[in-house]
Amino acid sequence: MNSASFHILQQVVLLLALVTVAAAVAIYLLMSFQNRRLLTRQARKAALHNELVPPLTLQSLHSLWLRCRPAEREVLEEILIEQHRVAEPEEAKEMEKFLLAFGIYAHWLAELKSGQAPRRAHAALKLGHLRDPRGVKALVAASEDRSAEVQLAVTLSLGRLKDPGGLQALTYLAKKPRITVPHLTLAASLAACAEQSPHDLVELLRAPMVCTRIIGAWALSEVADARVLPALATAAGDPEPEVRAKVARALARVSGLESVEILKRLAHDRIWYVRVRALTALGKHGAPSDQETMLQALDDPVPEVRARAAFALRQVWGMDPQIVANVLSTRSRRSFNSLISEWDRAGFFYHLVAGLITRDMRRFAASQGLLRTLIAAGVTQSLPSLVLAFPDVKVRLRLVRLLLSSPTPGLTAELKALVHKPECDARVANAIRKALIPEGVAPSPDLRAEPA
């Protein structure tokens, strides 16, 4: 019995091995066939490219078309579509005349209504490259196609054409109980078709489906204007945070006090990324009345919100030293750190140190005063590196004196480390040595002058 079972097991293993080998061979042969087919197509495409010698005319294109075999004509269509996008206006017109005059465009229209789904989708994509009312009408009708592949192709083509007539189909796709087109693609196409009439998208903000409202708000964030402000004001209270976030992005495009007031309210939303979008929009508005909202956001519990608030402050007021002084004296340390870390990346300390040039005494006094305050508070960050890098040596020496006015162990160690760096100016190095070596005391090894 055991011997019989073992024999059966051997046969099963052998059979599985044979099936595996057969499958591997079949896959290899199929891949080889597909590879040869692709190489043949590419070679044919390259050959046809060489025959398209400018200047292209209706007659030359027709002559080439007649010489092509049926299998080559589809390749020629692809080449013409690709070149149409980048061709000179005159040549592009000749290509359009050819595609329209010799039944090729009509063939695409017919193909969109029949054939297998991949062929219908391919036809839909090709129709999106030529502006013709028949194509828009056919694409709108094809939006009801059951194939998700065709629906995606229709969406891409209508978005490329930017024809307002496509809004009907795109709105239908956005309202479907099961949306098969990627939301970003659908929103982008809606925005492209509604560039001149963004109010046509307002109905999507009132849809019962959350994803439809998100798509509508997303599209409006690209094309919104004052005409849709009432609808955006209502949508700012939508229970879905993603809708509110996209409404904030849309409000960045609508100037005016009412828009700013809505954004200030959204800047205190319970969802952090809504606050980020609202602060971003306020920064783009550049409205001076928003400073308090941004200053409060510097102490937000979410780091991304604090960073965006600091960036928005810089967008509206520039890197005003007075804001830094006020935040240091009246706000939390977290607020100050959020502000200074964001502004430091934008070169705030370099800008501040540049004020130590004495040509403008008013700016000199302001820069010197704020630098003293920051150094006393232990905020030195990029200052030691500016002792090496600032172009004006006199400014470097003034900066050294300011840094040494409130020395801390860490700052002292940083300054000592600068002395022997090759890029450190000799006058700056001597100033540091004199300040850090008490009179009558021999210098420590790390502060001795370099040998000549």
C-alpha positions as CSV (number, residue, x, y, z in Angstrom):
1,M,0.0,0.0,0.0
2,N,2.8,2.4,0.9
3,S,4.7,1.5,-2.3
4,A,1.6,2.2,-4.4
5,S,1.0,5.6,-2.7
6,F,4.7,6.5,-3.3
7,H,4.4,5.5,-7.0
8,I,1.3,7.7,-7.4
9,L,3.1,10.6,-5.7
10,Q,6.0,10.2,-8.1
11,Q,3.7,10.4,-11.0
12,V,1.9,13.5,-9.7
13,V,5.3,15.3,-9.1
14,L,6.4,14.3,-12.6
15,L,3.2,15.6,-14.1
16,L,3.5,18.9,-12.3
17,A,7.1,19.2,-13.5
18,L,6.0,18.6,-17.1
19,V,3.2,21.2,-16.8
20,T,5.6,23.7,-15.3
21,V,8.1,23.2,-18.1
22,A,5.4,23.4,-20.7
23,A,4.1,26.7,-19.2
24,A,7.6,28.2,-19.1
25,V,8.2,27.3,-22.8
26,A,4.8,28.7,-23.8
27,I,5.4,32.0,-21.9
28,Y,8.9,32.2,-23.5
29,L,7.5,31.6,-27.0
30,L,4.7,34.2,-26.4
31,M,7.1,36.8,-25.1
32,S,9.4,36.2,-28.1
33,F,6.5,36.6,-30.5
34,Q,5.4,39.8,-28.8
35,N,8.9,41.1,-28.8
36,R,9.4,40.4,-32.5
37,R,6.0,42.0,-33.2
38,L,7.0,45.1,-31.3
39,L,10.3,45.4,-33.0
40,T,8.7,45.0,-36.4
41,R,6.2,47.7,-35.5
42,Q,8.9,50.1,-34.3
43,A,11.0,49.4,-37.5
44,R,7.9,50.2,-39.6
45,K,7.2,53.3,-37.6
46,A,10.8,54.5,-38.1
47,A,10.6,53.9,-41.8
48,L,7.4,55.9,-42.1
49,H,8.9,58.7,-40.0
50,N,11.7,59.0,-42.6
51,E,9.1,59.4,-45.4
52,L,7.4,62.3,-43.7
53,V,9.7,64.9,-45.2
54,P,8.6,68.5,-44.5
55,P,7.0,70.6,-45.7
56,L,4.0,68.3,-45.4
57,T,1.1,68.9,-47.7
58,L,-2.3,67.3,-48.2
59,Q,-1.1,65.8,-51.5
60,S,2.1,64.3,-50.0
61,L,0.3,62.8,-47.1
62,H,-2.3,61.3,-49.4
63,S,0.3,59.8,-51.6
64,L,2.1,58.2,-48.6
65,W,-1.2,56.9,-47.4
66,L,-1.9,55.2,-50.7
67,R,1.5,53.5,-50.7
68,C,1.0,52.1,-47.2
69,R,-0.2,48.6,-46.6
70,P,-3.4,48.3,-44.3
71,A,-1.2,47.3,-41.3
72,E,1.0,50.3,-41.8
73,R,-1.9,52.8,-42.0
74,E,-2.7,52.6,-38.3
75,V,1.0,53.3,-37.5
76,L,0.9,56.3,-39.8
77,E,-2.1,57.6,-37.9
78,E,-0.2,57.4,-34.7
79,I,2.8,59.2,-36.2
80,L,0.5,62.0,-37.5
81,I,-1.2,62.4,-34.1
82,E,2.1,62.6,-32.3
83,Q,3.6,65.1,-34.7
84,H,0.4,67.1,-34.8
85,R,1.0,68.2,-31.2
86,V,4.4,69.7,-32.0
87,A,4.1,70.6,-35.6
88,E,4.2,74.2,-37.0
89,P,0.7,75.7,-37.4
90,E,0.7,75.4,-41.2
91,E,1.8,71.7,-41.1
92,A,-0.7,71.0,-38.3
93,K,-3.5,72.3,-40.5
94,E,-2.4,70.2,-43.4
95,M,-2.4,67.1,-41.2
96,E,-5.9,68.0,-39.9
97,K,-7.2,68.4,-43.5
98,F,-5.8,65.1,-44.4
99,L,-7.3,63.2,-41.5
100,L,-10.7,64.8,-42.1
101,A,-10.8,64.7,-45.9
102,F,-9.8,61.1,-46.5
103,G,-12.2,59.4,-44.1
104,I,-9.7,58.7,-41.3
105,Y,-11.5,60.8,-38.8
106,A,-14.9,59.3,-39.8
107,H,-13.3,55.8,-39.4
108,W,-12.4,56.8,-35.8
109,L,-16.0,57.9,-35.2
110,A,-17.3,54.5,-36.5
111,E,-14.7,52.6,-34.5
112,L,-15.9,54.3,-31.3
113,K,-19.4,52.9,-31.7
114,S,-18.4,49.3,-32.5
115,G,-15.7,46.8,-32.0
116,Q,-14.1,45.5,-28.8
117,A,-13.5,47.8,-25.8
118,P,-9.7,48.3,-26.5
119,R,-10.5,49.4,-30.1
120,R,-13.2,51.8,-28.8
121,A,-10.9,53.2,-26.2
122,H,-8.1,53.7,-28.8
123,A,-10.5,55.5,-31.1
124,A,-11.7,57.7,-28.2
125,L,-8.1,58.7,-27.5
126,K,-7.4,59.6,-31.1
127,L,-10.5,61.8,-31.3
128,G,-9.2,63.9,-28.6
129,H,-6.4,65.3,-30.8
130,L,-8.5,67.1,-33.4
131,R,-11.1,69.8,-32.7
132,D,-14.3,68.8,-34.5
133,P,-18.0,69.1,-33.2
134,R,-18.6,65.5,-34.4
135,G,-15.8,64.2,-32.2
136,V,-17.1,66.0,-29.1
137,K,-20.6,64.7,-29.7
138,A,-19.4,61.1,-30.2
139,L,-17.3,61.3,-27.1
140,V,-20.2,62.6,-25.0
141,A,-22.3,59.7,-26.3
142,A,-19.4,57.2,-25.5
143,S,-19.4,58.4,-21.9
144,E,-22.2,55.9,-21.3
145,D,-20.1,53.0,-22.5
146,R,-19.9,50.2,-20.0
147,S,-16.2,49.7,-20.3
148,A,-14.0,51.5,-17.7
149,E,-11.2,51.7,-20.3
150,V,-13.5,53.6,-22.7
151,Q,-14.7,55.9,-20.0
152,L,-11.1,56.8,-19.1
153,A,-10.2,57.4,-22.7
154,V,-13.3,59.6,-23.2
155,T,-12.4,61.6,-20.0
156,L,-8.8,62.2,-21.2
157,S,-9.9,63.3,-24.7
158,L,-12.6,65.7,-23.5
159,G,-10.1,67.2,-21.1
160,R,-7.6,67.6,-23.9
161,L,-10.1,69.3,-26.2
162,K,-11.3,71.7,-23.4
163,D,-14.7,72.0,-25.1
164,P,-17.5,73.2,-22.8
165,G,-19.8,70.7,-24.6
166,G,-17.9,67.9,-22.8
167,L,-19.1,69.0,-19.4
168,Q,-22.3,67.1,-19.7
169,A,-20.5,63.8,-20.1
170,L,-17.9,64.5,-17.5
171,T,-20.6,65.5,-15.0
172,Y,-22.4,62.3,-15.7
173,L,-19.3,60.3,-15.0
174,A,-18.7,62.2,-11.8
175,K,-22.2,61.5,-10.5
176,K,-22.2,57.8,-11.3
177,P,-22.8,55.5,-8.2
178,R,-19.5,53.8,-9.1
179,I,-16.9,56.1,-10.5
180,T,-14.4,54.1,-12.5
181,V,-12.3,57.0,-13.8
182,P,-9.5,58.2,-11.4
183,H,-10.7,61.2,-9.5
184,L,-7.7,63.4,-10.3
185,T,-8.1,62.7,-14.0
186,L,-11.9,63.4,-13.9
187,A,-11.4,66.6,-11.9
188,A,-8.6,67.9,-14.3
189,S,-10.8,67.3,-17.3
190,L,-13.8,69.0,-15.7
191,A,-11.6,72.0,-14.9
192,A,-10.3,72.1,-18.5
193,C,-13.8,72.1,-20.0
194,A,-15.1,74.7,-17.4
195,E,-12.4,77.3,-17.7
196,Q,-14.8,79.9,-19.1
197,S,-17.8,78.7,-17.0
198,P,-16.8,77.5,-13.6
199,H,-20.3,78.1,-12.3
200,D,-21.3,75.0,-14.3
201,L,-19.4,72.9,-11.7
202,V,-21.4,74.2,-8.7
203,E,-24.0,71.4,-8.9
204,L,-21.3,68.8,-8.1
205,L,-20.8,70.5,-4.7
206,R,-24.4,69.7,-3.8
207,A,-24.2,66.0,-4.8
208,P,-25.2,63.4,-2.2
209,M,-22.0,61.3,-2.9
210,V,-18.9,62.4,-1.1
211,C,-16.5,61.5,-3.9
212,T,-18.6,63.6,-6.3
213,R,-18.4,66.6,-4.1
214,I,-14.6,66.1,-3.7
215,I,-14.2,65.9,-7.5
216,G,-16.3,69.1,-8.0
217,A,-14.3,71.0,-5.4
218,W,-11.1,69.7,-6.9
219,A,-12.1,70.9,-10.3
220,L,-13.2,74.3,-8.9
221,S,-9.8,74.7,-7.2
222,E,-8.3,75.1,-10.7
223,V,-10.8,77.5,-12.2
224,A,-12.8,79.2,-9.5
225,D,-13.7,82.9,-9.8
226,A,-16.0,85.4,-8.0
227,R,-19.1,83.9,-9.6
228,V,-18.8,80.7,-7.5
229,L,-18.0,82.4,-4.2
230,P,-21.5,81.8,-2.7
231,A,-21.3,78.1,-3.5
232,L,-17.7,77.9,-2.1
233,A,-18.9,79.6,1.1
234,T,-21.6,77.0,1.6
235,A,-19.2,74.1,0.7
236,A,-16.7,75.4,3.3
237,G,-19.1,73.9,5.9
238,D,-19.2,70.5,4.2
239,P,-18.9,67.6,6.7
240,E,-16.2,65.9,4.5
241,P,-12.8,67.5,5.3
242,E,-11.4,66.7,1.9
243,V,-14.1,68.9,0.4
244,R,-13.3,71.7,2.8
245,A,-9.6,71.4,2.0
246,K,-10.2,71.8,-1.7
247,V,-12.6,74.6,-1.2
248,A,-9.8,76.4,0.6
249,R,-7.6,75.8,-2.4
250,A,-10.3,77.2,-4.6
251,L,-10.7,80.3,-2.5
252,A,-7.0,81.2,-3.1
253,R,-8.2,82.1,-6.6
254,V,-11.0,84.4,-5.4
255,S,-9.9,87.8,-4.1
256,G,-11.9,89.9,-1.7
257,L,-12.7,90.2,2.0
258,E,-15.4,87.6,2.0
259,S,-13.0,85.0,0.7
260,V,-10.4,85.9,3.3
261,E,-12.9,85.7,6.1
262,I,-13.9,82.1,5.0
263,L,-10.2,81.1,4.9
264,K,-9.6,82.6,8.4
265,R,-12.4,80.3,9.6
266,L,-10.9,77.3,7.8
267,A,-7.5,78.1,9.3
268,H,-9.0,76.9,12.6
269,D,-10.6,73.8,11.2
270,R,-10.4,70.6,13.4
271,I,-8.6,68.7,10.5
272,W,-4.9,69.7,10.2
273,Y,-4.6,69.5,6.4
274,V,-7.6,71.8,6.0
275,R,-5.8,74.3,8.1
276,V,-2.7,73.8,5.9
277,R,-4.7,74.6,2.8
278,A,-6.3,77.6,4.3
279,L,-3.0,79.1,5.4
280,T,-1.6,78.4,2.0
281,A,-4.5,80.3,0.4
282,L,-4.1,83.2,2.9
283,G,-0.5,83.5,1.9
284,K,-1.4,83.7,-1.7
285,H,-4.0,86.3,-1.0
286,G,-1.4,88.5,0.6
287,A,-4.0,90.3,2.8
288,P,-2.4,92.2,5.7
289,S,-5.5,91.5,8.0
290,D,-4.5,87.9,8.3
291,Q,-1.4,88.3,10.4
292,E,-3.0,87.3,13.7
293,T,-4.4,84.1,12.2
294,M,-1.0,83.1,10.9
295,L,0.7,84.1,14.2
296,Q,-1.7,81.8,16.1
297,A,-1.0,79.0,13.7
298,L,2.7,79.2,14.6
299,D,1.7,77.4,17.8
300,D,-0.4,74.7,16.2
301,P,0.2,71.2,17.5
302,V,0.9,69.9,14.0
303,P,4.4,70.7,12.6
304,E,3.1,71.0,9.0
305,V,0.6,73.7,10.0
306,R,3.3,75.7,11.9
307,A,5.6,75.5,8.9
308,R,2.9,76.7,6.5
309,A,2.0,79.6,8.8
310,A,5.6,80.7,8.8
311,F,5.8,80.5,5.1
312,A,2.5,82.4,4.7
313,L,3.8,85.2,6.9
314,R,6.9,85.5,4.7
315,Q,4.7,85.6,1.6
316,V,2.6,88.4,2.8
317,W,5.1,90.6,4.8
318,G,8.4,89.4,3.6
319,M,11.0,88.6,6.3
320,D,10.2,91.5,8.5
321,P,12.6,91.6,11.5
322,Q,9.8,93.2,13.6
323,I,7.7,90.1,13.3
324,V,10.6,88.0,14.6
325,A,11.0,90.4,17.5
326,N,7.3,90.4,18.3
327,V,7.0,86.6,18.2
328,L,10.1,86.2,20.4
329,S,8.7,88.6,23.0
330,T,5.0,87.8,23.0
331,R,4.5,84.3,21.7
332,S,5.5,80.8,22.9
333,R,8.9,79.4,22.2
334,R,7.4,76.8,19.9
335,S,5.9,79.7,17.8
336,F,9.3,81.4,17.6
337,N,11.1,78.2,16.7
338,S,8.5,77.5,13.9
339,L,9.0,80.9,12.5
340,I,12.8,81.1,12.7
341,S,13.4,77.6,11.3
342,E,11.3,78.3,8.2
343,W,12.7,81.7,7.7
344,D,16.3,80.5,8.2
345,R,15.9,78.2,5.2
346,A,14.9,81.3,3.2
347,G,18.1,83.2,4.2
348,F,16.7,85.4,7.0
349,F,19.9,85.5,9.0
350,Y,21.9,86.4,5.9
351,H,19.4,89.2,5.2
352,L,19.7,90.3,8.9
353,V,23.5,90.3,8.9
354,A,23.6,92.2,5.6
355,G,22.0,95.1,7.6
356,L,25.3,95.5,9.5
357,I,26.7,97.4,6.5
358,T,26.8,101.0,7.6
359,R,25.5,102.7,4.5
360,D,22.0,102.7,5.9
361,M,22.3,103.6,9.6
362,R,18.6,103.0,10.3
363,R,18.8,99.5,9.0
364,F,22.1,99.0,10.7
365,A,20.6,99.9,14.1
366,A,17.6,97.6,13.6
367,S,19.7,94.7,12.5
368,Q,22.2,95.1,15.3
369,G,19.4,95.4,17.9
370,L,17.6,92.3,16.8
371,L,20.9,90.3,16.5
372,R,21.8,91.3,20.1
373,T,18.3,90.1,21.2
374,L,18.5,86.8,19.3
375,I,22.0,86.1,20.5
376,A,21.1,86.8,24.1
377,A,18.2,84.4,23.7
378,G,20.5,81.7,22.4
379,V,19.3,81.9,18.8
380,T,22.5,81.8,16.7
381,Q,21.7,79.0,14.2
382,S,23.4,80.1,10.9
383,L,25.4,83.0,12.4
384,P,28.7,81.2,12.9
385,S,28.7,80.0,9.3
386,L,28.2,83.6,8.2
387,V,31.4,84.6,10.1
388,L,33.1,82.5,7.4
389,A,30.9,83.1,4.4
390,F,29.6,86.7,4.3
391,P,31.3,88.6,1.5
392,D,32.2,91.8,3.5
393,V,35.0,91.3,6.0
394,K,33.9,94.3,8.0
395,V,30.5,92.8,8.5
396,R,32.1,89.6,9.6
397,L,34.0,91.4,12.3
398,R,30.9,93.2,13.5
399,L,29.1,89.9,13.7
400,V,31.9,88.4,15.7
401,R,31.8,91.2,18.2
402,L,28.0,90.7,18.5
403,L,28.4,87.0,19.0
404,L,31.0,87.5,21.7
405,S,28.8,90.0,23.5
406,S,26.8,87.1,25.0
407,P,29.1,84.0,24.8
408,T,27.7,80.6,25.8
409,P,29.8,77.5,26.1
410,G,28.4,76.1,22.9
411,L,28.8,79.3,21.0
412,T,32.3,79.7,22.3
413,A,33.2,76.2,21.1
414,E,31.8,77.0,17.6
415,L,33.8,80.2,17.3
416,K,37.0,78.5,18.4
417,A,36.4,75.8,15.8
418,L,36.3,78.5,13.1
419,V,39.8,79.9,13.8
420,H,41.7,77.2,12.0
421,K,39.4,76.7,9.0
422,P,41.1,77.7,5.7
423,E,38.2,79.9,4.7
424,C,38.4,82.0,7.9
425,D,39.9,85.4,7.3
426,A,43.0,86.2,9.3
427,R,41.5,89.4,10.8
428,V,38.4,87.5,11.9
429,A,40.6,84.7,13.4
430,N,42.7,87.3,15.3
431,A,39.5,89.0,16.6
432,I,38.2,85.7,18.0
433,R,41.6,84.8,19.6
434,K,41.9,88.2,21.3
435,A,38.3,88.0,22.6
436,L,38.6,84.4,23.9
437,I,42.2,84.6,25.4
438,P,42.3,86.6,28.8
439,E,45.2,89.1,29.0
440,G,48.4,87.5,30.3
441,V,47.2,83.9,29.7
442,A,48.9,81.6,27.1
443,P,46.6,80.5,24.4
444,S,45.2,77.0,24.4
445,P,46.4,74.7,21.5
446,D,43.1,75.2,19.6
447,L,43.6,79.0,19.6
448,R,47.3,79.2,18.7
449,A,48.1,80.9,15.4
450,E,48.8,78.7,12.5
451,P,52.5,78.4,11.6
452,A,53.6,80.6,8.7
